[in-house]
Amino acid sequence: MFADTEFVADKKPDSCPAGGSKSWSQLDINGAQVQGLIRDLVAHHVAVTSTLPVFEASAPGRPKLQQRVISAMSAAAEESYLTARARVAMDAPMTALMRKEMDFEFAFAKAGGLLLAGPDPTGNGGVLPGFGDQREVELLVEAGFTPVQAIQIATQNGAKYLGQDDRIGTLAAGKQANMVLIKGDPSKNIEDIENVETVFKAGVGYDAAKLIESVHGQVGIR
């Protein structure tokens, strides 16, 4: 929401002024303006997609640097990402904006809004598919959701939005066998969601470690 310009003072019709993040940072999530926006979104059945890892990638001191992510990047992509990350000032506003985005998403879902989850290829290149999806779920827990709620947002809600929850999104007899086998219990420790051992696609199991090895050094090349 930090790019939303509807709250910029003296905004003119059919114009997109600068200063969206500044105006958004000054708003109270529980205030009339933001709560009115949430009610409007829910009333019109507008889904919101959370991309918290993109915020985190530009927040000072975050995220925790993971070698598994770096190893998937090409040398050029790695250099570009680490250079951009090193240039983030410790007083950058993204820390506060990220917290406000978390609070907005939590309030939106609490009000009955359909919250989705997924990575986004924008930002400084530090959010990779797969790894970004896992981090997204972890950040939803940091935002205030329970681990089970966060997993549901990343799985069932997406299927529901696509109108395909009758065949994917949850585990049930007769549904397509797309699932992951995890070592641990992410319902109690959400970081266990990173410990994927087997990936099932349409009922066929694939070794997770081999899948990751197959893209070693490839992000930024293809």
Secondary structure, DSSP 8 states (H G I E B T S, - for coil): -TT--TTSTT--TT---S-HHHHHHTS-TTSHHHHHHHHHHHHTT--EEE-HHHHHHTSTT-S---HHHHHHB-HHHHHHHHHHHHT--TT-THHHHHHHHHHHHHHHHHTT--EEE---S-TTS---TTHHHHHHHHHHHHHT--HHHHHHHHTHHHHHHTT-TTTSSS--TTS---EEEESS-TTT-GGGGG-EEEEEETTEEEEHHHHHHHTTTTBTT-
